[in-house]
Amino acid sequence: MFTSIASFEASWLHETQGTQRVMDALTDESLKQTIAPNHRPLGQLAWHITTSIHEMLSRTGLTFPAAGEDEKAPASAAVIAEAYRTSSAAVLAAVKEQWTDETLLKTANMYGDEWPNGLTLHILIMHEVHHRGQMTVLMRQAGLRVPGLYGPSREEWIEQGMEPLL
């Protein structure tokens, strides 16, 4: 749980930079990639991450411009990547403008439970990281290059002259 706006900002910037690299690596064709029949395709996961920012935080009373309220993902990877860029910047600006460290202790109804706003921010990040991990698997299946997130990706290891672990 975050207890300061500054600690949220540092974590949010770190994680959204990684997510943006993932979003920017998508192609229009890759958006259709699924793990199995009747599972969300890659594009829908990307869109879910993008729209969840507003969906989750609007429940706290935070106001900011939202990227696409439509549940169906756009067919353009560039549109999804730009919508994520806009939403992730908008929420950070809103938190910094509308909340204080004390606001992080206030609670809001989140899916039937009362969560402190600082916990909601933490869960928002964990939710994004969870789905970003799913996306990287689908990206590999789609033949895309996966960017390094918490260290070099396989391709980055090789480019650095190192032998990737198998």
CNS distance restraints for C-alpha pairs under 8 A (distance, minus, plus):
assign (resid   1 and name CA) (resid 118 and name CA) 5.05 0.50 0.50
assign (resid   1 and name CA) (resid 119 and name CA) 4.34 0.50 0.50
assign (resid   1 and name CA) (resid 120 and name CA) 7.76 0.50 0.50
assign (resid   1 and name CA) (resid 121 and name CA) 7.45 0.50 0.50
assign (resid   1 and name CA) (resid 122 and name CA) 5.55 0.50 0.50
assign (resid   2 and name CA) (resid   7 and name CA) 6.60 0.50 0.50
assign (resid   2 and name CA) (resid   8 and name CA) 6.04 0.50 0.50
assign (resid   2 and name CA) (resid 104 and name CA) 7.03 0.50 0.50
assign (resid   2 and name CA) (resid 118 and name CA) 4.42 0.50 0.50
assign (resid   2 and name CA) (resid 119 and name CA) 6.32 0.50 0.50
assign (resid   2 and name CA) (resid 121 and name CA) 7.09 0.50 0.50
assign (resid   2 and name CA) (resid 122 and name CA) 6.51 0.50 0.50
assign (resid   3 and name CA) (resid   7 and name CA) 7.46 0.50 0.50
assign (resid   3 and name CA) (resid 101 and name CA) 6.12 0.50 0.50
assign (resid   3 and name CA) (resid 102 and name CA) 7.88 0.50 0.50
assign (resid   3 and name CA) (resid 104 and name CA) 6.10 0.50 0.50
assign (resid   3 and name CA) (resid 105 and name CA) 7.31 0.50 0.50
assign (resid   3 and name CA) (resid 118 and name CA) 6.04 0.50 0.50
assign (resid   4 and name CA) (resid   8 and name CA) 6.53 0.50 0.50
assign (resid   4 and name CA) (resid 100 and name CA) 7.68 0.50 0.50
assign (resid   4 and name CA) (resid 101 and name CA) 4.76 0.50 0.50
assign (resid   4 and name CA) (resid 104 and name CA) 7.22 0.50 0.50
assign (resid   4 and name CA) (resid 118 and name CA) 7.97 0.50 0.50
assign (resid   5 and name CA) (resid   9 and name CA) 6.06 0.50 0.50
assign (resid   5 and name CA) (resid  95 and name CA) 7.46 0.50 0.50
assign (resid   5 and name CA) (resid  96 and name CA) 6.78 0.50 0.50
assign (resid   5 and name CA) (resid  99 and name CA) 7.86 0.50 0.50
assign (resid   5 and name CA) (resid 100 and name CA) 6.68 0.50 0.50
assign (resid   5 and name CA) (resid 101 and name CA) 5.71 0.50 0.50
assign (resid   5 and name CA) (resid 104 and name CA) 7.91 0.50 0.50
assign (resid   6 and name CA) (resid  10 and name CA) 6.29 0.50 0.50
assign (resid   7 and name CA) (resid  11 and name CA) 6.32 0.50 0.50
assign (resid   8 and name CA) (resid  12 and name CA) 5.81 0.50 0.50
assign (resid   8 and name CA) (resid 121 and name CA) 7.38 0.50 0.50
assign (resid   8 and name CA) (resid 122 and name CA) 7.91 0.50 0.50
assign (resid   9 and name CA) (resid  13 and name CA) 5.97 0.50 0.50
assign (resid   9 and name CA) (resid  92 and name CA) 6.90 0.50 0.50
assign (resid  10 and name CA) (resid  14 and name CA) 6.29 0.50 0.50
assign (resid  11 and name CA) (resid  15 and name CA) 6.13 0.50 0.50
assign (resid  12 and name CA) (resid  16 and name CA) 5.81 0.50 0.50
assign (resid  12 and name CA) (resid  92 and name CA) 7.73 0.50 0.50
assign (resid  12 and name CA) (resid 125 and name CA) 7.08 0.50 0.50
assign (resid  13 and name CA) (resid  17 and name CA) 6.00 0.50 0.50
assign (resid  14 and name CA) (resid  18 and name CA) 6.72 0.50 0.50
assign (resid  15 and name CA) (resid  19 and name CA) 6.25 0.50 0.50
assign (resid  15 and name CA) (resid 125 and name CA) 7.35 0.50 0.50
assign (resid  15 and name CA) (resid 129 and name CA) 7.62 0.50 0.50
assign (resid  16 and name CA) (resid  20 and name CA) 5.84 0.50 0.50
assign (resid  16 and name CA) (resid  88 and name CA) 6.88 0.50 0.50
assign (resid  17 and name CA) (resid  21 and name CA) 6.36 0.50 0.50
assign (resid  18 and name CA) (resid  22 and name CA) 6.48 0.50 0.50
assign (resid  18 and name CA) (resid 148 and name CA) 7.95 0.50 0.50
assign (resid  18 and name CA) (resid 149 and name CA) 5.65 0.50 0.50
assign (resid  19 and name CA) (resid  23 and name CA) 6.15 0.50 0.50
assign (resid  19 and name CA) (resid 128 and name CA) 7.98 0.50 0.50
assign (resid  19 and name CA) (resid 129 and name CA) 7.95 0.50 0.50
assign (resid  19 and name CA) (resid 132 and name CA) 6.67 0.50 0.50
assign (resid  20 and name CA) (resid  24 and name CA) 5.93 0.50 0.50
assign (resid  20 and name CA) (resid  81 and name CA) 6.89 0.50 0.50
assign (resid  20 and name CA) (resid  84 and name CA) 7.29 0.50 0.50
assign (resid  20 and name CA) (resid  85 and name CA) 6.80 0.50 0.50
assign (resid  21 and name CA) (resid  25 and name CA) 6.28 0.50 0.50
assign (resid  21 and name CA) (resid 147 and name CA) 6.54 0.50 0.50
assign (resid  22 and name CA) (resid  26 and name CA) 6.86 0.50 0.50
assign (resid  22 and name CA) (resid 132 and name CA) 7.63 0.50 0.50
assign (resid  22 and name CA) (resid 135 and name CA) 7.99 0.50 0.50
assign (resid  22 and name CA) (resid 136 and name CA) 7.53 0.50 0.50
assign (resid  22 and name CA) (resid 146 and name CA) 7.00 0.50 0.50
assign (resid  22 and name CA) (resid 147 and name CA) 6.41 0.50 0.50
assign (resid  23 and name CA) (resid  46 and name CA) 7.04 0.50 0.50
assign (resid  23 and name CA) (resid  77 and name CA) 7.51 0.50 0.50
assign (resid  23 and name CA) (resid  80 and name CA) 7.37 0.50 0.50
assign (resid  23 and name CA) (resid  81 and name CA) 5.07 0.50 0.50
assign (resid  23 and name CA) (resid  84 and name CA) 7.90 0.50 0.50
assign (resid  24 and name CA) (resid  77 and name CA) 7.67 0.50 0.50
assign (resid  24 and name CA) (resid  78 and name CA) 7.21 0.50 0.50
assign (resid  24 and name CA) (resid  81 and name CA) 5.75 0.50 0.50
assign (resid  25 and name CA) (resid 144 and name CA) 7.30 0.50 0.50
assign (resid  25 and name CA) (resid 145 and name CA) 7.19 0.50 0.50
assign (resid  25 and name CA) (resid 146 and name CA) 7.43 0.50 0.50
assign (resid  25 and name CA) (resid 147 and name CA) 7.82 0.50 0.50
assign (resid  26 and name CA) (resid  30 and name CA) 6.29 0.50 0.50
assign (resid  26 and name CA) (resid  31 and name CA) 7.12 0.50 0.50
assign (resid  26 and name CA) (resid  77 and name CA) 5.76 0.50 0.50
assign (resid  26 and name CA) (resid  78 and name CA) 7.95 0.50 0.50
assign (resid  26 and name CA) (resid 139 and name CA) 7.59 0.50 0.50
assign (resid  26 and name CA) (resid 144 and name CA) 7.42 0.50 0.50
assign (resid  27 and name CA) (resid  31 and name CA) 6.62 0.50 0.50
assign (resid  27 and name CA) (resid  76 and name CA) 7.71 0.50 0.50
assign (resid  27 and name CA) (resid  77 and name CA) 5.40 0.50 0.50
assign (resid  27 and name CA) (resid  78 and name CA) 7.78 0.50 0.50
assign (resid  28 and name CA) (resid  32 and name CA) 7.97 0.50 0.50
assign (resid  28 and name CA) (resid  75 and name CA) 6.42 0.50 0.50
assign (resid  28 and name CA) (resid  76 and name CA) 5.32 0.50 0.50
assign (resid  28 and name CA) (resid  77 and name CA) 5.03 0.50 0.50
assign (resid  28 and name CA) (resid  78 and name CA) 7.92 0.50 0.50
assign (resid  29 and name CA) (resid  33 and name CA) 7.95 0.50 0.50
assign (resid  30 and name CA) (resid  42 and name CA) 6.93 0.50 0.50
assign (resid  30 and name CA) (resid  43 and name CA) 7.47 0.50 0.50
assign (resid  30 and name CA) (resid 139 and name CA) 7.14 0.50 0.50
assign (resid  30 and name CA) (resid 142 and name CA) 5.70 0.50 0.50
assign (resid  30 and name CA) (resid 144 and name CA) 7.87 0.50 0.50
assign (resid  31 and name CA) (resid  41 and name CA) 6.40 0.50 0.50
assign (resid  31 and name CA) (resid  42 and name CA) 4.87 0.50 0.50
assign (resid  31 and name CA) (resid  43 and name CA) 3.99 0.50 0.50
assign (resid  31 and name CA) (resid  44 and name CA) 7.40 0.50 0.50
assign (resid  31 and name CA) (resid  75 and name CA) 7.34 0.50 0.50
assign (resid  31 and name CA) (resid  77 and name CA) 7.04 0.50 0.50
assign (resid  32 and name CA) (resid  41 and name CA) 5.33 0.50 0.50
assign (resid  32 and name CA) (resid  42 and name CA) 6.09 0.50 0.50
assign (resid  32 and name CA) (resid  43 and name CA) 6.35 0.50 0.50
assign (resid  33 and name CA) (resid  41 and name CA) 5.21 0.50 0.50
assign (resid  33 and name CA) (resid  42 and name CA) 5.43 0.50 0.50
assign (resid  33 and name CA) (resid  43 and name CA) 7.77 0.50 0.50
assign (resid  33 and name CA) (resid 138 and name CA) 6.25 0.50 0.50
assign (resid  33 and name CA) (resid 139 and name CA) 7.75 0.50 0.50
assign (resid  33 and name CA) (resid 141 and name CA) 7.43 0.50 0.50
assign (resid  33 and name CA) (resid 142 and name CA) 6.13 0.50 0.50
assign (resid  34 and name CA) (resid  39 and name CA) 6.32 0.50 0.50
assign (resid  34 and name CA) (resid  40 and name CA) 6.33 0.50 0.50
assign (resid  34 and name CA) (resid  41 and name CA) 4.40 0.50 0.50
assign (resid  34 and name CA) (resid  42 and name CA) 6.25 0.50 0.50
assign (resid  34 and name CA) (resid 138 and name CA) 6.55 0.50 0.50
assign (resid  35 and name CA) (resid  39 and name CA) 6.66 0.50 0.50
assign (resid  35 and name CA) (resid  40 and name CA) 7.96 0.50 0.50
assign (resid  35 and name CA) (resid  41 and name CA) 7.45 0.50 0.50
assign (resid  35 and name CA) (resid 138 and name CA) 6.51 0.50 0.50
assign (resid  40 and name CA) (resid  44 and name CA) 5.85 0.50 0.50
assign (resid  40 and name CA) (resid  45 and name CA) 6.34 0.50 0.50
assign (resid  41 and name CA) (resid  45 and name CA) 6.44 0.50 0.50
assign (resid  42 and name CA) (resid  46 and name CA) 6.27 0.50 0.50
assign (resid  42 and name CA) (resid 135 and name CA) 6.00 0.50 0.50
assign (resid  42 and name CA) (resid 138 and name CA) 6.24 0.50 0.50
assign (resid  42 and name CA) (resid 139 and name CA) 7.55 0.50 0.50
assign (resid  43 and name CA) (resid  47 and name CA) 6.12 0.50 0.50
assign (resid  43 and name CA) (resid  73 and name CA) 6.29 0.50 0.50
assign (resid  43 and name CA) (resid  74 and name CA) 7.76 0.50 0.50
assign (resid  43 and name CA) (resid  75 and name CA) 7.68 0.50 0.50
assign (resid  43 and name CA) (resid  77 and name CA) 7.42 0.50 0.50
assign (resid  44 and name CA) (resid  48 and name CA) 5.93 0.50 0.50
assign (resid  44 and name CA) (resid  72 and name CA) 7.09 0.50 0.50
assign (resid  44 and name CA) (resid  73 and name CA) 5.33 0.50 0.50
assign (resid  45 and name CA) (resid  49 and name CA) 6.30 0.50 0.50
assign (resid  45 and name CA) (resid 131 and name CA) 6.68 0.50 0.50
assign (resid  45 and name CA) (resid 135 and name CA) 6.87 0.50 0.50
assign (resid  46 and name CA) (resid  50 and name CA) 6.35 0.50 0.50
assign (resid  46 and name CA) (resid  80 and name CA) 7.07 0.50 0.50
assign (resid  46 and name CA) (resid 131 and name CA) 7.99 0.50 0.50
assign (resid  46 and name CA) (resid 132 and name CA) 7.85 0.50 0.50
assign (resid  46 and name CA) (resid 135 and name CA) 7.40 0.50 0.50
assign (resid  47 and name CA) (resid  51 and name CA) 6.08 0.50 0.50
assign (resid  47 and name CA) (resid  72 and name CA) 7.87 0.50 0.50
assign (resid  47 and name CA) (resid  73 and name CA) 5.43 0.50 0.50
assign (resid  47 and name CA) (resid  74 and name CA) 7.81 0.50 0.50
assign (resid  47 and name CA) (resid  80 and name CA) 6.34 0.50 0.50
assign (resid  48 and name CA) (resid  52 and name CA) 5.75 0.50 0.50
assign (resid  48 and name CA) (resid  71 and name CA) 7.81 0.50 0.50
assign (resid  48 and name CA) (resid  73 and name CA) 7.99 0.50 0.50
assign (resid  49 and name CA) (resid  53 and name CA) 6.83 0.50 0.50
assign (resid  49 and name CA) (resid  84 and name CA) 7.89 0.50 0.50
assign (resid  49 and name CA) (resid 127 and name CA) 7.94 0.50 0.50
assign (resid  49 and name CA) (resid 128 and name CA) 5.86 0.50 0.50
assign (resid  49 and name CA) (resid 131 and name CA) 7.04 0.50 0.50
assign (resid  50 and name CA) (resid  67 and name CA) 7.00 0.50 0.50
assign (resid  50 and name CA) (resid  80 and name CA) 7.55 0.50 0.50
assign (resid  50 and name CA) (resid  83 and name CA) 6.82 0.50 0.50
assign (resid  50 and name CA) (resid  84 and name CA) 4.94 0.50 0.50
assign (resid  50 and name CA) (resid  87 and name CA) 6.87 0.50 0.50
assign (resid  50 and name CA) (resid  88 and name CA) 7.94 0.50 0.50
assign (resid  51 and name CA) (resid  55 and name CA) 6.29 0.50 0.50
assign (resid  51 and name CA) (resid  66 and name CA) 7.34 0.50 0.50
assign (resid  51 and name CA) (resid  67 and name CA) 6.08 0.50 0.50
assign (resid  51 and name CA) (resid  68 and name CA) 6.70 0.50 0.50
assign (resid  51 and name CA) (resid  69 and name CA) 6.84 0.50 0.50
assign (resid  52 and name CA) (resid  56 and name CA) 5.71 0.50 0.50
assign (resid  53 and name CA) (resid  57 and name CA) 6.22 0.50 0.50
assign (resid  53 and name CA) (resid  87 and name CA) 7.01 0.50 0.50
assign (resid  53 and name CA) (resid  88 and name CA) 7.35 0.50 0.50
assign (resid  53 and name CA) (resid  91 and name CA) 7.48 0.50 0.50
assign (resid  53 and name CA) (resid 124 and name CA) 7.08 0.50 0.50
assign (resid  54 and name CA) (resid  58 and name CA) 5.55 0.50 0.50
assign (resid  54 and name CA) (resid  64 and name CA) 7.69 0.50 0.50
assign (resid  54 and name CA) (resid  66 and name CA) 5.76 0.50 0.50
assign (resid  54 and name CA) (resid  67 and name CA) 7.69 0.50 0.50
assign (resid  54 and name CA) (resid  87 and name CA) 7.60 0.50 0.50
assign (resid  54 and name CA) (resid  91 and name CA) 7.75 0.50 0.50
assign (resid  55 and name CA) (resid  59 and name CA) 7.03 0.50 0.50
assign (resid  56 and name CA) (resid  60 and name CA) 7.67 0.50 0.50
assign (resid  56 and name CA) (resid 110 and name CA) 7.83 0.50 0.50
assign (resid  56 and name CA) (resid 120 and name CA) 7.88 0.50 0.50
assign (resid  56 and name CA) (resid 124 and name CA) 7.32 0.50 0.50
assign (resid  57 and name CA) (resid  61 and name CA) 7.13 0.50 0.50
assign (resid  57 and name CA) (resid  62 and name CA) 6.02 0.50 0.50
assign (resid  57 and name CA) (resid 120 and name CA) 7.60 0.50 0.50
assign (resid  57 and name CA) (resid 121 and name CA) 7.95 0.50 0.50
assign (resid  58 and name CA) (resid  62 and name CA) 5.24 0.50 0.50
assign (resid  58 and name CA) (resid  63 and name CA) 6.23 0.50 0.50
assign (resid  59 and name CA) (resid 108 and name CA) 6.95 0.50 0.50
assign (resid  59 and name CA) (resid 109 and name CA) 7.03 0.50 0.50
assign (resid  59 and name CA) (resid 110 and name CA) 6.73 0.50 0.50
assign (resid  60 and name CA) (resid 107 and name CA) 7.75 0.50 0.50
assign (resid  60 and name CA) (resid 108 and name CA) 5.33 0.50 0.50
assign (resid  60 and name CA) (resid 109 and name CA) 7.44 0.50 0.50
assign (resid  60 and name CA) (resid 110 and name CA) 7.98 0.50 0.50
assign (resid  60 and name CA) (resid 117 and name CA) 6.94 0.50 0.50
assign (resid  62 and name CA) (resid  94 and name CA) 6.94 0.50 0.50
assign (resid  62 and name CA) (resid  95 and name CA) 7.35 0.50 0.50
assign (resid  62 and name CA) (resid  98 and name CA) 7.16 0.50 0.50
assign (resid  63 and name CA) (resid  94 and name CA) 6.75 0.50 0.50
assign (resid  64 and name CA) (resid  90 and name CA) 6.09 0.50 0.50
assign (resid  64 and name CA) (resid  91 and name CA) 6.37 0.50 0.50
assign (resid  64 and name CA) (resid  94 and name CA) 6.07 0.50 0.50
assign (resid  65 and name CA) (resid  87 and name CA) 7.17 0.50 0.50
assign (resid  65 and name CA) (resid  90 and name CA) 6.61 0.50 0.50
assign (resid  66 and name CA) (resid  87 and name CA) 6.24 0.50 0.50
assign (resid  67 and name CA) (resid  83 and name CA) 5.52 0.50 0.50
assign (resid  67 and name CA) (resid  84 and name CA) 7.36 0.50 0.50
assign (resid  67 and name CA) (resid  86 and name CA) 7.39 0.50 0.50
assign (resid  67 and name CA) (resid  87 and name CA) 5.98 0.50 0.50
assign (resid  68 and name CA) (resid  83 and name CA) 7.74 0.50 0.50
assign (resid  73 and name CA) (resid  80 and name CA) 7.74 0.50 0.50
assign (resid  74 and name CA) (resid  79 and name CA) 6.95 0.50 0.50
assign (resid  74 and name CA) (resid  80 and name CA) 6.72 0.50 0.50
assign (resid  76 and name CA) (resid  80 and name CA) 6.51 0.50 0.50
assign (resid  77 and name CA) (resid  81 and name CA) 6.12 0.50 0.50
assign (resid  78 and name CA) (resid  82 and name CA) 6.09 0.50 0.50
assign (resid  79 and name CA) (resid  83 and name CA) 6.05 0.50 0.50
assign (resid  80 and name CA) (resid  84 and name CA) 6.17 0.50 0.50
assign (resid  81 and name CA) (resid  85 and name CA) 6.22 0.50 0.50
assign (resid  82 and name CA) (resid  86 and name CA) 6.17 0.50 0.50
assign (resid  83 and name CA) (resid  87 and name CA) 6.06 0.50 0.50
assign (resid  84 and name CA) (resid  88 and name CA) 5.90 0.50 0.50
assign (resid  85 and name CA) (resid  89 and name CA) 6.27 0.50 0.50
assign (resid  86 and name CA) (resid  90 and name CA) 6.04 0.50 0.50
assign (resid  87 and name CA) (resid  91 and name CA) 6.15 0.50 0.50
assign (resid  88 and name CA) (resid  92 and name CA) 6.51 0.50 0.50
assign (resid  89 and name CA) (resid  93 and name CA) 6.28 0.50 0.50
assign (resid  90 and name CA) (resid  94 and name CA) 6.10 0.50 0.50
assign (resid  91 and name CA) (resid  95 and name CA) 6.09 0.50 0.50
assign (resid  92 and name CA) (resid  96 and name CA) 6.21 0.50 0.50
assign (resid  93 and name CA) (resid  97 and name CA) 6.06 0.50 0.50
assign (resid  94 and name CA) (resid  98 and name CA) 5.63 0.50 0.50
assign (resid  94 and name CA) (resid  99 and name CA) 7.68 0.50 0.50
assign (resid  95 and name CA) (resid  99 and name CA) 5.27 0.50 0.50
assign (resid  95 and name CA) (resid 100 and name CA) 7.96 0.50 0.50
assign (resid  96 and name CA) (resid 100 and name CA) 7.30 0.50 0.50
assign (resid  99 and name CA) (resid 103 and name CA) 5.45 0.50 0.50
assign (resid  99 and name CA) (resid 104 and name CA) 7.37 0.50 0.50
assign (resid 100 and name CA) (resid 104 and name CA) 6.91 0.50 0.50
assign (resid 101 and name CA) (resid 105 and name CA) 7.57 0.50 0.50
assign (resid 102 and name CA) (resid 106 and name CA) 7.25 0.50 0.50
assign (resid 103 and name CA) (resid 117 and name CA) 6.95 0.50 0.50
assign (resid 104 and name CA) (resid 116 and name CA) 6.25 0.50 0.50
assign (resid 104 and name CA) (resid 117 and name CA) 4.58 0.50 0.50
assign (resid 104 and name CA) (resid 118 and name CA) 4.42 0.50 0.50
assign (resid 104 and name CA) (resid 119 and name CA) 7.87 0.50 0.50
assign (resid 105 and name CA) (resid 116 and name CA) 5.17 0.50 0.50
assign (resid 105 and name CA) (resid 117 and name CA) 6.03 0.50 0.50
assign (resid 105 and name CA) (resid 118 and name CA) 6.31 0.50 0.50
assign (resid 106 and name CA) (resid 116 and name CA) 5.25 0.50 0.50
assign (resid 106 and name CA) (resid 117 and name CA) 5.91 0.50 0.50
assign (resid 107 and name CA) (resid 114 and name CA) 5.74 0.50 0.50
assign (resid 107 and name CA) (resid 115 and name CA) 5.07 0.50 0.50
assign (resid 107 and name CA) (resid 116 and name CA) 4.04 0.50 0.50
assign (resid 107 and name CA) (resid 117 and name CA) 5.75 0.50 0.50
assign (resid 108 and name CA) (resid 114 and name CA) 5.37 0.50 0.50
assign (resid 108 and name CA) (resid 115 and name CA) 5.64 0.50 0.50
assign (resid 108 and name CA) (resid 116 and name CA) 6.48 0.50 0.50
assign (resid 108 and name CA) (resid 117 and name CA) 6.87 0.50 0.50
assign (resid 109 and name CA) (resid 113 and name CA) 5.47 0.50 0.50
assign (resid 109 and name CA) (resid 114 and name CA) 4.61 0.50 0.50
assign (resid 109 and name CA) (resid 115 and name CA) 6.46 0.50 0.50
assign (resid 110 and name CA) (resid 114 and name CA) 5.93 0.50 0.50
assign (resid 110 and name CA) (resid 115 and name CA) 6.27 0.50 0.50
assign (resid 115 and name CA) (resid 119 and name CA) 6.20 0.50 0.50
assign (resid 115 and name CA) (resid 120 and name CA) 6.33 0.50 0.50
assign (resid 116 and name CA) (resid 120 and name CA) 6.42 0.50 0.50
assign (resid 117 and name CA) (resid 121 and name CA) 6.28 0.50 0.50
assign (resid 118 and name CA) (resid 122 and name CA) 6.40 0.50 0.50
assign (resid 119 and name CA) (resid 123 and name CA) 6.10 0.50 0.50
assign (resid 120 and name CA) (resid 124 and name CA) 6.02 0.50 0.50
assign (resid 121 and name CA) (resid 125 and name CA) 6.46 0.50 0.50
assign (resid 122 and name CA) (resid 126 and name CA) 6.32 0.50 0.50
assign (resid 123 and name CA) (resid 127 and name CA) 5.87 0.50 0.50
assign (resid 124 and name CA) (resid 128 and name CA) 6.27 0.50 0.50
assign (resid 125 and name CA) (resid 129 and name CA) 6.20 0.50 0.50
assign (resid 126 and name CA) (resid 130 and name CA) 6.03 0.50 0.50
assign (resid 127 and name CA) (resid 131 and name CA) 6.40 0.50 0.50
assign (resid 128 and name CA) (resid 132 and name CA) 5.93 0.50 0.50
assign (resid 129 and name CA) (resid 133 and name CA) 6.19 0.50 0.50
assign (resid 130 and name CA) (resid 134 and name CA) 6.72 0.50 0.50
assign (resid 131 and name CA) (resid 135 and name CA) 6.20 0.50 0.50
assign (resid 132 and name CA) (resid 136 and name CA) 6.37 0.50 0.50
assign (resid 133 and name CA) (resid 137 and name CA) 6.75 0.50 0.50
assign (resid 134 and name CA) (resid 138 and name CA) 6.57 0.50 0.50
assign (resid 135 and name CA) (resid 139 and name CA) 6.00 0.50 0.50
assign (resid 136 and name CA) (resid 140 and name CA) 6.28 0.50 0.50
assign (resid 136 and name CA) (resid 146 and name CA) 6.24 0.50 0.50
assign (resid 137 and name CA) (resid 141 and name CA) 6.42 0.50 0.50
assign (resid 138 and name CA) (resid 142 and name CA) 6.11 0.50 0.50
assign (resid 139 and name CA) (resid 143 and name CA) 6.28 0.50 0.50
assign (resid 139 and name CA) (resid 144 and name CA) 5.16 0.50 0.50
assign (resid 139 and name CA) (resid 145 and name CA) 7.18 0.50 0.50
assign (resid 139 and name CA) (resid 146 and name CA) 6.68 0.50 0.50
assign (resid 140 and name CA) (resid 144 and name CA) 5.52 0.50 0.50
assign (resid 140 and name CA) (resid 145 and name CA) 6.88 0.50 0.50
assign (resid 140 and name CA) (resid 146 and name CA) 6.84 0.50 0.50
assign (resid 145 and name CA) (resid 155 and name CA) 7.49 0.50 0.50
assign (resid 146 and name CA) (resid 153 and name CA) 6.54 0.50 0.50
assign (resid 146 and name CA) (resid 155 and name CA) 7.94 0.50 0.50
assign (resid 147 and name CA) (resid 152 and name CA) 7.54 0.50 0.50
assign (resid 147 and name CA) (resid 153 and name CA) 5.93 0.50 0.50
assign (resid 147 and name CA) (resid 156 and name CA) 7.98 0.50 0.50
assign (resid 148 and name CA) (resid 152 and name CA) 4.45 0.50 0.50
assign (resid 148 and name CA) (resid 153 and name CA) 4.34 0.50 0.50
assign (resid 148 and name CA) (resid 156 and name CA) 7.23 0.50 0.50
assign (resid 149 and name CA) (resid 153 and name CA) 7.48 0.50 0.50
assign (resid 152 and name CA) (resid 156 and name CA) 5.25 0.50 0.50
assign (resid 152 and name CA) (resid 157 and name CA) 5.77 0.50 0.50
assign (resid 153 and name CA) (resid 157 and name CA) 6.21 0.50 0.50
assign (resid 154 and name CA) (resid 158 and name CA) 6.43 0.50 0.50
assign (resid 154 and name CA) (resid 164 and name CA) 5.92 0.50 0.50
assign (resid 155 and name CA) (resid 159 and name CA) 6.19 0.50 0.50
assign (resid 156 and name CA) (resid 160 and name CA) 6.14 0.50 0.50
assign (resid 157 and name CA) (resid 161 and name CA) 6.53 0.50 0.50
assign (resid 157 and name CA) (resid 162 and name CA) 5.26 0.50 0.50
assign (resid 157 and name CA) (resid 163 and name CA) 6.66 0.50 0.50
assign (resid 157 and name CA) (resid 164 and name CA) 5.87 0.50 0.50
assign (resid 158 and name CA) (resid 162 and name CA) 5.25 0.50 0.50
assign (resid 158 and name CA) (resid 163 and name CA) 6.15 0.50 0.50
assign (resid 158 and name CA) (resid 164 and name CA) 6.61 0.50 0.50
